[in-house]
Amino acid sequence: MIDFFMPMIPPTCTYQEKKVAVINGKPVFYDPPEVNQARLKLCGHLAKHKPAQRYDCGVQLVSKWCFPRGKHRQGEYRVTKPDTDNIQKLLKDCMTSVGFWKDDALVASEVIEKFWADPPGIYIMVRELAEL
């Protein structure tokens, strides 16, 4: 099992924000600059916590997204956008590219929560399904 907290202001742009351009009459999909920046930010923080050996078995991924509290109570659930499924996709893709696992299809169990909290950041826990 590994767990860690990445202090940061979590990105709010999502994997679903792909753009399309028509080149030579064919659609070409691409990530807008905000998504590329979010990807670089997440990969940079995740690289510091990469496991010594990547997972090659089924895992559970727990992620707790802590957004800057502002006027909200500490620990209050964030019930506004971005949607949990959209932010989680980019996180899992970054974890794959950094080397947490061979393929994010190995993530068979997920717990995703969004909060208003200080300090802001993302808590991550990965454990093998055999540990549950």
MIPA-582758 format. One record per residue (C-alpha): residue number from 1; residue in three letters; x, y, z. Coordinates in nm, 3 decimals. Layout:
+--------+------+---------+---------+---------+
! lumlum ! loba !       u !       v !       w !
+--------+------+---------+---------+---------+
!    NUM !  ALA !       X !       Y !       Z !
...
+--------+------+---------+---------+---------+
//
This chain:
+--------+------+---------+---------+---------+
! lumlum ! loba !       u !       v !       w !
+--------+------+---------+---------+---------+
!      1 !  MET !   0.000 !   0.000 !   0.000 !
!      2 !  ILE !   0.111 !   0.351 !  -0.069 !
!      3 !  ASP !  -0.050 !   0.675 !   0.043 !
!      4 !  PHE !   0.054 !   1.037 !   0.021 !
!      5 !  PHE !  -0.076 !   1.392 !   0.007 !
!      6 !  MET !   0.018 !   1.630 !  -0.273 !
!      7 !  PRO !  -0.019 !   1.990 !  -0.151 !
!      8 !  MET !  -0.147 !   2.201 !  -0.442 !
!      9 !  ILE !  -0.452 !   2.377 !  -0.571 !
!     10 !  PRO !  -0.613 !   2.084 !  -0.756 !
!     11 !  PRO !  -0.680 !   2.138 !  -1.125 !
!     12 !  THR !  -1.046 !   2.190 !  -1.213 !
!     13 !  CYS !  -1.020 !   2.137 !  -1.588 !
!     14 !  THR !  -1.105 !   1.785 !  -1.693 !
!     15 !  TYR !  -1.012 !   1.519 !  -1.943 !
!     16 !  GLN !  -1.353 !   1.568 !  -2.108 !
!     17 !  GLU !  -1.257 !   1.914 !  -2.236 !
!     18 !  LYS !  -1.103 !   1.789 !  -2.560 !
!     19 !  LYS !  -1.115 !   2.019 !  -2.861 !
!     20 !  VAL !  -1.158 !   1.928 !  -3.226 !
!     21 !  ALA !  -1.006 !   2.084 !  -3.534 !
!     22 !  VAL !  -1.066 !   1.988 !  -3.895 !
!     23 !  ILE !  -0.741 !   1.928 !  -4.084 !
!     24 !  ASN !  -0.755 !   1.822 !  -4.447 !
!     25 !  GLY !  -1.126 !   1.752 !  -4.404 !
!     26 !  LYS !  -1.072 !   1.513 !  -4.109 !
!     27 !  PRO !  -1.146 !   1.579 !  -3.741 !
!     28 !  VAL !  -0.841 !   1.587 !  -3.515 !
!     29 !  PHE !  -0.894 !   1.586 !  -3.138 !
!     30 !  TYR !  -0.651 !   1.762 !  -2.906 !
!     31 !  ASP !  -0.621 !   1.879 !  -2.547 !
!     32 !  PRO !  -0.658 !   2.253 !  -2.487 !
!     33 !  PRO !  -0.368 !   2.429 !  -2.309 !
!     34 !  GLU !  -0.545 !   2.420 !  -1.968 !
!     35 !  VAL !  -0.570 !   2.039 !  -1.980 !
!     36 !  ASN !  -0.204 !   2.009 !  -2.083 !
!     37 !  GLN !  -0.106 !   2.234 !  -1.790 !
!     38 !  ALA !  -0.315 !   2.024 !  -1.551 !
!     39 !  ARG !  -0.154 !   1.706 !  -1.687 !
!     40 !  LEU !   0.196 !   1.850 !  -1.636 !
!     41 !  LYS !   0.108 !   1.968 !  -1.284 !
!     42 !  LEU !  -0.032 !   1.630 !  -1.180 !
!     43 !  CYS !   0.251 !   1.430 !  -1.338 !
!     44 !  GLY !   0.510 !   1.653 !  -1.169 !
!     45 !  HIS !   0.357 !   1.598 !  -0.826 !
!     46 !  LEU !   0.290 !   1.227 !  -0.882 !
!     47 !  ALA !   0.645 !   1.154 !  -0.998 !
!     48 !  LYS !   0.772 !   1.225 !  -0.645 !
!     49 !  HIS !   0.556 !   0.940 !  -0.512 !
!     50 !  LYS !   0.597 !   0.678 !  -0.784 !
!     51 !  PRO !   0.624 !   0.331 !  -0.631 !
!     52 !  ALA !   0.955 !   0.146 !  -0.665 !
!     53 !  GLN !   0.773 !  -0.123 !  -0.862 !
!     54 !  ARG !   0.459 !  -0.054 !  -1.062 !
!     55 !  TYR !   0.145 !  -0.247 !  -0.978 !
!     56 !  ASP !   0.061 !  -0.534 !  -1.212 !
!     57 !  CYS !  -0.240 !  -0.664 !  -1.019 !
!     58 !  GLY !  -0.586 !  -0.531 !  -0.932 !
!     59 !  VAL !  -0.582 !  -0.224 !  -0.707 !
!     60 !  GLN !  -0.811 !   0.009 !  -0.518 !
!     61 !  LEU !  -0.755 !   0.382 !  -0.570 !
!     62 !  VAL !  -0.874 !   0.627 !  -0.306 !
!     63 !  SER !  -0.849 !   0.995 !  -0.393 !
!     64 !  LYS !  -0.962 !   1.288 !  -0.183 !
!     65 !  TRP !  -0.961 !   1.618 !  -0.366 !
!     66 !  CYS !  -0.923 !   1.912 !  -0.127 !
!     67 !  PHE !  -1.008 !   2.245 !  -0.288 !
!     68 !  PRO !  -0.924 !   2.583 !  -0.126 !
!     69 !  ARG !  -1.181 !   2.639 !   0.146 !
!     70 !  GLY !  -1.271 !   3.005 !   0.094 !
!     71 !  LYS !  -1.605 !   3.070 !   0.268 !
!     72 !  HIS !  -1.684 !   2.699 !   0.313 !
!     73 !  ARG !  -1.645 !   2.497 !   0.632 !
!     74 !  GLN !  -1.333 !   2.284 !   0.672 !
!     75 !  GLY !  -1.405 !   1.935 !   0.536 !
!     76 !  GLU !  -1.740 !   2.030 !   0.381 !
!     77 !  TYR !  -1.815 !   1.820 !   0.071 !
!     78 !  ARG !  -1.779 !   2.007 !  -0.257 !
!     79 !  VAL !  -2.102 !   1.944 !  -0.450 !
!     80 !  THR !  -2.019 !   2.163 !  -0.750 !
!     81 !  LYS !  -1.820 !   2.102 !  -1.067 !
!     82 !  PRO !  -1.587 !   1.950 !  -1.163 !
!     83 !  ASP !  -1.752 !   1.608 !  -1.160 !
!     84 !  THR !  -1.558 !   1.337 !  -0.978 !
!     85 !  ASP !  -1.552 !   1.100 !  -1.276 !
!     86 !  ASN !  -1.401 !   1.367 !  -1.500 !
!     87 !  ILE !  -1.122 !   1.475 !  -1.264 !
!     88 !  GLN !  -1.042 !   1.112 !  -1.180 !
!     89 !  LYS !  -0.984 !   1.016 !  -1.544 !
!     90 !  LEU !  -0.703 !   1.269 !  -1.586 !
!     91 !  LEU !  -0.549 !   1.164 !  -1.252 !
!     92 !  LYS !  -0.550 !   0.795 !  -1.350 !
!     93 !  ASP !  -0.402 !   0.869 !  -1.691 !
!     94 !  CYS !  -0.123 !   1.067 !  -1.524 !
!     95 !  MET !  -0.061 !   0.788 !  -1.274 !
!     96 !  THR !  -0.032 !   0.545 !  -1.566 !
!     97 !  SER !   0.214 !   0.763 !  -1.756 !
!     98 !  VAL !   0.428 !   0.820 !  -1.443 !
!     99 !  GLY !   0.444 !   0.443 !  -1.379 !
!    100 !  PHE !   0.213 !   0.360 !  -1.089 !
!    101 !  TRP !   0.069 !   0.063 !  -1.282 !
!    102 !  LYS !   0.090 !  -0.107 !  -1.616 !
!    103 !  ASP !  -0.261 !   0.001 !  -1.717 !
!    104 !  ASP !  -0.533 !   0.194 !  -1.535 !
!    105 !  ALA !  -0.769 !  -0.094 !  -1.615 !
!    106 !  LEU !  -0.609 !  -0.254 !  -1.305 !
!    107 !  VAL !  -0.804 !  -0.004 !  -1.093 !
!    108 !  ALA !  -1.104 !  -0.218 !  -1.002 !
!    109 !  SER !  -1.219 !  -0.021 !  -0.697 !
!    110 !  GLU !  -1.232 !   0.355 !  -0.655 !
!    111 !  VAL !  -1.330 !   0.595 !  -0.381 !
!    112 !  ILE !  -1.339 !   0.958 !  -0.495 !
!    113 !  GLU !  -1.433 !   1.248 !  -0.269 !
!    114 !  LYS !  -1.423 !   1.626 !  -0.310 !
!    115 !  PHE !  -1.393 !   1.862 !  -0.014 !
!    116 !  TRP !  -1.337 !   2.225 !   0.071 !
!    117 !  ALA !  -1.027 !   2.215 !   0.288 !
!    118 !  ASP !  -0.710 !   2.382 !   0.402 !
!    119 !  PRO !  -0.452 !   2.285 !   0.309 !
!    120 !  PRO !  -0.564 !   2.224 !  -0.049 !
!    121 !  GLY !  -0.428 !   1.925 !  -0.236 !
!    122 !  ILE !  -0.498 !   1.565 !  -0.332 !
!    123 !  TYR !  -0.468 !   1.267 !  -0.099 !
!    124 !  ILE !  -0.396 !   0.937 !  -0.280 !
!    125 !  MET !  -0.399 !   0.581 !  -0.151 !
!    126 !  VAL !  -0.333 !   0.276 !  -0.368 !
!    127 !  ARG !  -0.354 !  -0.076 !  -0.236 !
!    128 !  GLU !  -0.369 !  -0.420 !  -0.388 !
!    129 !  LEU !  -0.713 !  -0.578 !  -0.388 !
!    130 !  ALA !  -0.562 !  -0.876 !  -0.204 !
!    131 !  GLU !  -0.507 !  -0.637 !   0.094 !
!    132 !  LEU !  -0.880 !  -0.563 !   0.129 !
+--------+------+---------+---------+---------+
//
